[in-house]
Amino acid sequence: MTAQAHLESALPAEPVHLTIHGRVQGVGFRDAFCVQASRLGLEGWVRNRRDGSVEAVVGGDPHALQALVRWANRGPPAAQVERLVTRPAAPAEVPTLQGGFRRLPSA
């Protein structure tokens, strides 16, 4: 398998759920995430969590998803991402992807 073929097989083909930990609240992370996701043509949502993390569910083109995950590993300039957890979106989360990209209230 070539390096390019391996990279292609690692692309997320389904919607993903992201949880971003670190200094990610109060630094413009959600707004910057929305801008990045919209620029990449992705659908979904992002919100703050009471535990101090940021959560997102995102779907769309696999290359765009990969680019967003790479961006989320560092975030906007004031953020300090310590850990990014990615998993496939749960079946109940998939219907929430319709209608562009939006910022939801904290949960």
Secondary structure, DSSP 8 states (H G I E B T S, - for coil): --HHHHHHHTS--S-EEEEEEEE-SSSSHHHHHHHHHHHTT-EEEEEE-TTS-EEEEEES-HHHHHHHHHHHTT-STT-EEEEEEEEE--TTTGGGG-SSEEE----
